[in-house]
């Protein structure tokens, strides 16, 4: 009977290679446990129980760890969003009422508006708090 469990284990490994969830792998490990059990007993019920219990236990115990290790940051900071929180220098007077003004950050020139609607003169240091369309929102 141990040969069948080895075949199942191999099939589960191949299936795991074709998927990305890292879930089927634990069935392969459960098959190995069932194979080891088959050396001590010929009862298919006991072997299947070992397979099911060990696979289930491994999935339950390791799934949170796997999710934590494979969790990806869903927000990718692009050039635009990477400037949020940085300091910038006003290169053209900022007047939100008239929609004019520019800042320079990281060597790039950005159109800018004030969060509070305040005016900022050329040469002032400001902080970028968000991006609104193609304009940096500053305070």
C-alpha positions as MATLAB code, in Angstrom:
seq = 'XXXXXXXXXXXXXXXXXXXXXXXXXXXXXXXXXXXXXXXXXXXXXXXXXXXXXXXXXXXXXXXXXXXXXXXXXXXXXXXXXXXXXXXXXXXXXXXXXXXXXXXXXXXXXXXXXXXXXXXXXXXXXXXXXXXXXXXXXXX';
ca = [
       0.000    0.000    0.000;
       2.935    2.325    0.586;
       3.530    2.597   -3.164;
       0.089    4.136   -3.673;
       0.829    6.777   -1.027;
       4.119    7.620   -2.782;
       2.235    8.020   -6.071;
      -0.350   10.264   -4.369;
       2.433   12.329   -2.831;
       4.087   12.775   -6.223;
       0.801   13.765   -7.824;
       0.149   16.333   -5.099;
       3.648   17.801   -5.586;
       3.070   18.085   -9.336;
      -0.319   19.688   -8.695;
       1.315   22.134   -6.255;
       3.836   23.143   -8.900;
       0.939   24.000  -11.217;
      -0.839   26.122   -8.582;
       0.284   29.140   -6.589;
      -1.596   28.781   -3.311;
       0.875   26.555   -1.383;
      -2.051   24.437   -0.219;
      -1.775   21.145   -2.091;
       1.762   20.643   -0.778;
       0.373   19.674    2.623;
      -1.580   16.830    1.030;
       1.734   15.535   -0.314;
       3.163   15.647    3.203;
       0.023   13.933    4.524;
       0.551   11.206    1.931;
       4.066   10.677    3.259;
       2.682   10.318    6.805;
       0.126    7.809    5.505;
       2.919    5.934    3.732;
       4.876    5.699    6.990;
       1.713    4.477    8.729;
       1.311    1.784    6.068;
       4.555    0.180    7.303;
       2.908   -0.431   10.693;
      -0.642   -1.350    9.693;
      -2.467   -2.664    6.659;
      -5.710   -0.914    7.584;
      -6.682    1.489    4.821;
      -9.029    3.254    7.253;
      -6.176    4.092    9.638;
      -3.899    5.169    6.785;
      -6.585    7.390    5.275;
      -7.356    8.848    8.705;
      -3.670    9.682    9.219;
      -3.587   11.260    5.762;
      -6.685   13.403    6.376;
      -5.786   14.436    9.937;
      -2.164   15.297    9.174;
      -3.040   17.207    5.999;
      -5.792   19.148    7.750;
      -3.602   19.920   10.759;
      -0.737   21.122    8.569;
      -3.043   23.359    6.541;
      -4.625   24.872    9.659;
      -1.323   25.365   11.485;
       0.753   26.717    8.612;
      -1.748   28.711    6.542;
      -1.444   31.916    8.637;
       2.355   31.704    8.402;
       2.271   31.168    4.650;
      -0.126   34.095    4.180;
       2.105   36.317    6.300;
       5.226   35.357    4.340;
       3.601   35.709    0.927;
       1.592   38.843    1.648;
       2.421   41.536   -0.838;
       1.955   45.248   -0.387;
      -1.084   45.992   -2.527;
      -0.173   49.649   -2.946;
       2.813   50.197   -5.172;
       4.307   53.622   -4.722;
       4.942   55.055   -8.152;
       6.948   58.183   -8.862;
       3.959   60.363   -8.125;
       3.059   58.827   -4.775;
       6.660   58.451   -3.651;
       6.912   62.206   -3.046;
       4.153   62.284   -0.419;
       5.574   63.350    2.925;
       8.669   64.967    1.418;
       9.754   68.574    1.693;
       9.760   70.754   -1.412;
      10.788   74.274   -2.392;
       8.285   76.663   -3.954;
       9.630   77.757   -7.358;
       6.611   79.808   -8.427;
       4.231   81.565   -6.023;
       1.372   79.238   -5.061;
      -2.100   80.750   -5.256;
      -4.764   78.060   -5.049;
      -7.547   80.515   -5.820;
      -6.015   81.227   -9.254;
      -4.691   77.667   -9.692;
      -1.092   78.718  -10.114;
       2.107   77.645   -8.438;
       4.944   75.171   -8.705;
       7.289   73.323   -6.397;
      10.501   71.410   -6.896;
      11.079   68.051   -5.209;
      13.671   65.393   -6.060;
      14.774   67.511   -9.016;
      11.278   67.458  -10.522;
       8.950   70.400  -10.968;
       5.339   69.885   -9.928;
       2.254   72.045  -10.160;
       1.012   72.568   -6.641;
      -1.998   73.725   -4.667;
      -2.363   74.479   -0.991;
      -4.509   72.259    1.212;
      -5.847   75.240    3.176;
      -5.940   77.624    0.239;
      -3.004   79.644    1.635;
      -0.569   81.515   -0.564;
       3.094   80.524   -0.516;
       5.873   82.672   -1.907;
       8.779   81.550   -4.051;
      11.571   80.048   -1.924;
       9.274   78.762    0.839;
       9.709   75.226    2.107;
       6.528   73.155    2.083;
       5.511   69.564    2.743;
       3.684   67.439    0.197;
       0.668   65.765    1.818;
      -1.070   64.171   -1.172;
      -1.506   64.085   -4.931;
      -4.674   65.463   -6.542;
      -4.720   64.554  -10.212;
      -1.489   66.026  -11.575;
      -0.960   68.514   -8.752;
       0.836   68.091   -5.472;
      -1.183   69.195   -2.453;
       1.046   70.984    0.040;
       0.931   72.549    3.477;
];
